[in-house]
Amino acid sequence: MIKISIQNEEFDVTAEIKQLSSKSIGAIATFCGMVRDSSKDSSLISLTLEHYPGMSEATLEEIAQKAKKEWPIDSITIVHRVGRLKPEEMIVFVGCASAHRHAAFDGCQYIMDYLKTDAPFWKAEETKDGRTWVSERENDKAAKKRWHLEESN
């Protein structure tokens, strides 16, 4: 099972984890990302996320399918928020359920690394000085490169 949700509303981490659970599951690895103040002078007012409806869901589905192909993962949930978010609000949830912890951990980390670089989301930071678009980070690109799974698929 793969569940993809792009939404404005907050999500309930406990409910998302519960939906991943079943009798055959031995491990659930999760990642919950928060909006942090990443501006230079700690003055972030909000982070606004925009996406391309249809394309965003399809890209997240493709990333999740690749993770399921690589590891024995039973279920994957990806929830990504869009709209205007403030510091300390949850922005993304990724959960992978598997019989064993290594597949759950690797799948979750793989999904996040690819989500950060390949998913069509655009972020704008609002500070006291105005609004600026956030550029892709080099460390996110480097994290994705370590998987080297594209060559075998």
Beta strands, then each sheet from edge to edge (+ up, - down):
strand 1: 2-7
strand 2: 27-34
strand 3: 46-51
strand 4: 73-81
strand 5: 83-85
strand 6: 90-98
strand 7: 121-127
strand 8: 130-133
sheet 1: 1+ 4+ 6- 2+
sheet 2: 5+ 3- 7+ 8-
end
